[in-house]
Amino acid sequence: MAVVDLDGIPTRYELVGDGPPLLMFSPGGFDSSLENWTSFGRYRDLGFVEAFAPTHTCVLFDRRESGQSGGRVQRLGWEHYVAQALALIDHLGLERVHVMGGCVGCSTAAALAVAAPNRVRSMVLFSPAGGPRYRMAQHRRFVEHLAFAAGHGLAAVVDLARSTEAGFSKDPRVGPWAAPLRTNDAFAASYAALDPARYETIVTGTVRGLFDRDTVPGVGAEDLMTLDAPALIVPGQDTSHAPSAARYLQECLPVNEYWDVPVAAQTADTAPARILDFLRVHAS
């Protein structure tokens, strides 16, 4: 693994395999570390990286504010995640890439295709996060974090984050900057010294901007409808990965294949093979 500074934010990444590059946006929400492709939830059993490595170069990385990547306290938007991805492929000298998102990684994958359509060969959107209950859960998480910060102070947020391995998804009190609070002493010190009112404004603006719709967050329908990149859409089936979110992408993306199989049938035997078939068809 390696670490590169991208616009002042250290980003940890790893290249696995050989062949056309596949930029992989990790599942896991605000805990989107590269290890999640092999250790998180159902991805642990699907074996994507191992299956793709013989024919593709898997570009894995910790999303900013996740894993061992750094962060910056600012009103976060999807454009910041896109900027990190573009800077990474620029650093690697990759002109065009296939992209794959898992869970909320689908939002950044689609947003990248909209922002830089000439850089994206195809998209694999696996179990896209979204749906009304997903939006509501995200907003509750931020409310819980702000309540803890207001009641105990930002120094207490730092202490709590450093006393546990739980991320924002499991313990909302630690907030969306938990990872860099644990790994960077200077970041933690500057975070603890922030003006509380200003911090509340930043956090409130972040959740309002990131999770502003009852379907797949990140890219509007009109922008999706302009894309030429072919997409493979694989639906999820729970309150965080509503089937309606996958259907929304199917309706909006002009060139798509919808793999209409239940989650129970998306196995290590079937899912990697279906994705590899799609990538082979759209290799150029």
Steps between C-alpha positions, in 0.01 A plus 500: 500500500604860446398846618488806275417859584198612295423868549637489851314182597706181542333219309587134554462279195591158366529352152405133469515296181591570141306627203262789426452720808189463711459784750307359796298726731469312827179419685457606860375857497724724710714196576588428137845346536655285229488194726120509482512328162625188679377539859175698512158335518405296197805623307710276723352195327467626142873497422497786251866603522627144474272434204589820313877504559594247228356723226482852649707735711281569801564852630396489865517799735377640828246771434597826668403497868511118491755234587848648504427786262493851635226757498404862531221654705283665236148473368540168322335441165517236232728729302769454766493122458512541122800733532686239704429230242609717208818603680580135570464381141697805386776404741497147361508625140170335410315670217180294505375248753213265564337592830320287754311618803368295786224637721549878533805469274250487214419866560861609455545271199202659327604850605847440352345394169297820492792725596753338266319285242813469286678319784244222557473195274215329684332484838413208726248618759470220755228521765463879484422669830181702504132513577291701746599300807866535404468878485319510832766282665779727375330809639445330838867410513610860456246622758641253755853618430414867534315433825807330645733775378274772641463326836860393554719712271721419204789391722269228632427393142875459450535299821207276411625439146840401636354268760314278254535348156135563415440724201229756441261236366516291819538780755371835367649685796851478352395695191606486136862598574566213741769332288740796467437588866654162582793511262611865499589684820517841334159450340354393835641807675365740239162323506470533878571873472228572240228750578198289598245717320702497180540124529126452538444704182752287308346173615144612437595614152674170434201279574261730314717492190600135500163344581241723341279248320310177554690306238867461404676808641757700314394558138178642363287316250566751221877451537471122500289518186785667309750220559625280219702262718343153517396389846432168667252545785471234770219563751512475876201411714492657846429834666842642410512359146141528388402330174346834402848654500624251242186545291556877507842450345350267241243762406751785479808345338462480121732202448454240769461134581290416804587169660159414635585232754430495876782563743496133603599407145786750489771263618873451462422265212262732315575866577871528405436301182212726398710811558797360309274421205385861499855635522616280212222625273594860579875459503567775247 
